[in-house]
Amino acid sequence: MPGLYYEDCEVGAVIRHALRRTVTEADNLLFSTLTHNPSPLHLDEEYMRATEFGQRIVNSCFTLSLMTGVSVGDTTMGTAVANLGWEDARFPRPVFHGDTLRIETEILDKRESQSRPDAGVVTFAHRAYNQNDELVGHCRRVALMQKRPAGGQA
């Protein structure tokens, strides 16, 4: 099923994505090593025991990617022309191995594309919450979205 076309994006709409994800040690290890991030924050349990967190924390870039990825099926699957960027990515609380994250997306803004008559620019806010309903990540994502094809056929 396709995502939202530009015309379907209603400013102020909030989408609570059904897909949830329990973050594993393997997720954190693979993401950190695949992206060449050797930080002890993510990989060294002994080092982290002596910190305020008391354990390894999940790579925040994984959290950013998960927030976006979970949203795709309900927002941009098959209807995005391109991702134009992320803005104001924040991580107010750490994510730990075993946390289960849920994601919600709000449509913040939309405007006609100045260079593409068949597309528009949509700004999404993605928010990630852990199993305790604590906000663990949020960002704005700007995407170039297809307009509905001529004749209204999807």
Secondary structure, DSSP 8 states (H G I E B T S, - for coil): -----GGG--TT-EEEEEEEEE--HHHHHHHHHHTT---HHHH-HHHHHTSSSSS----HHHHHHHHHHHHHHHHTTTTEEEEEEEEEEE-SS---TT-EEEEEEEEEEEEE-SS-TTEEEEEEEEEEE-TT--EEEEEEEEEEEE---GGG--
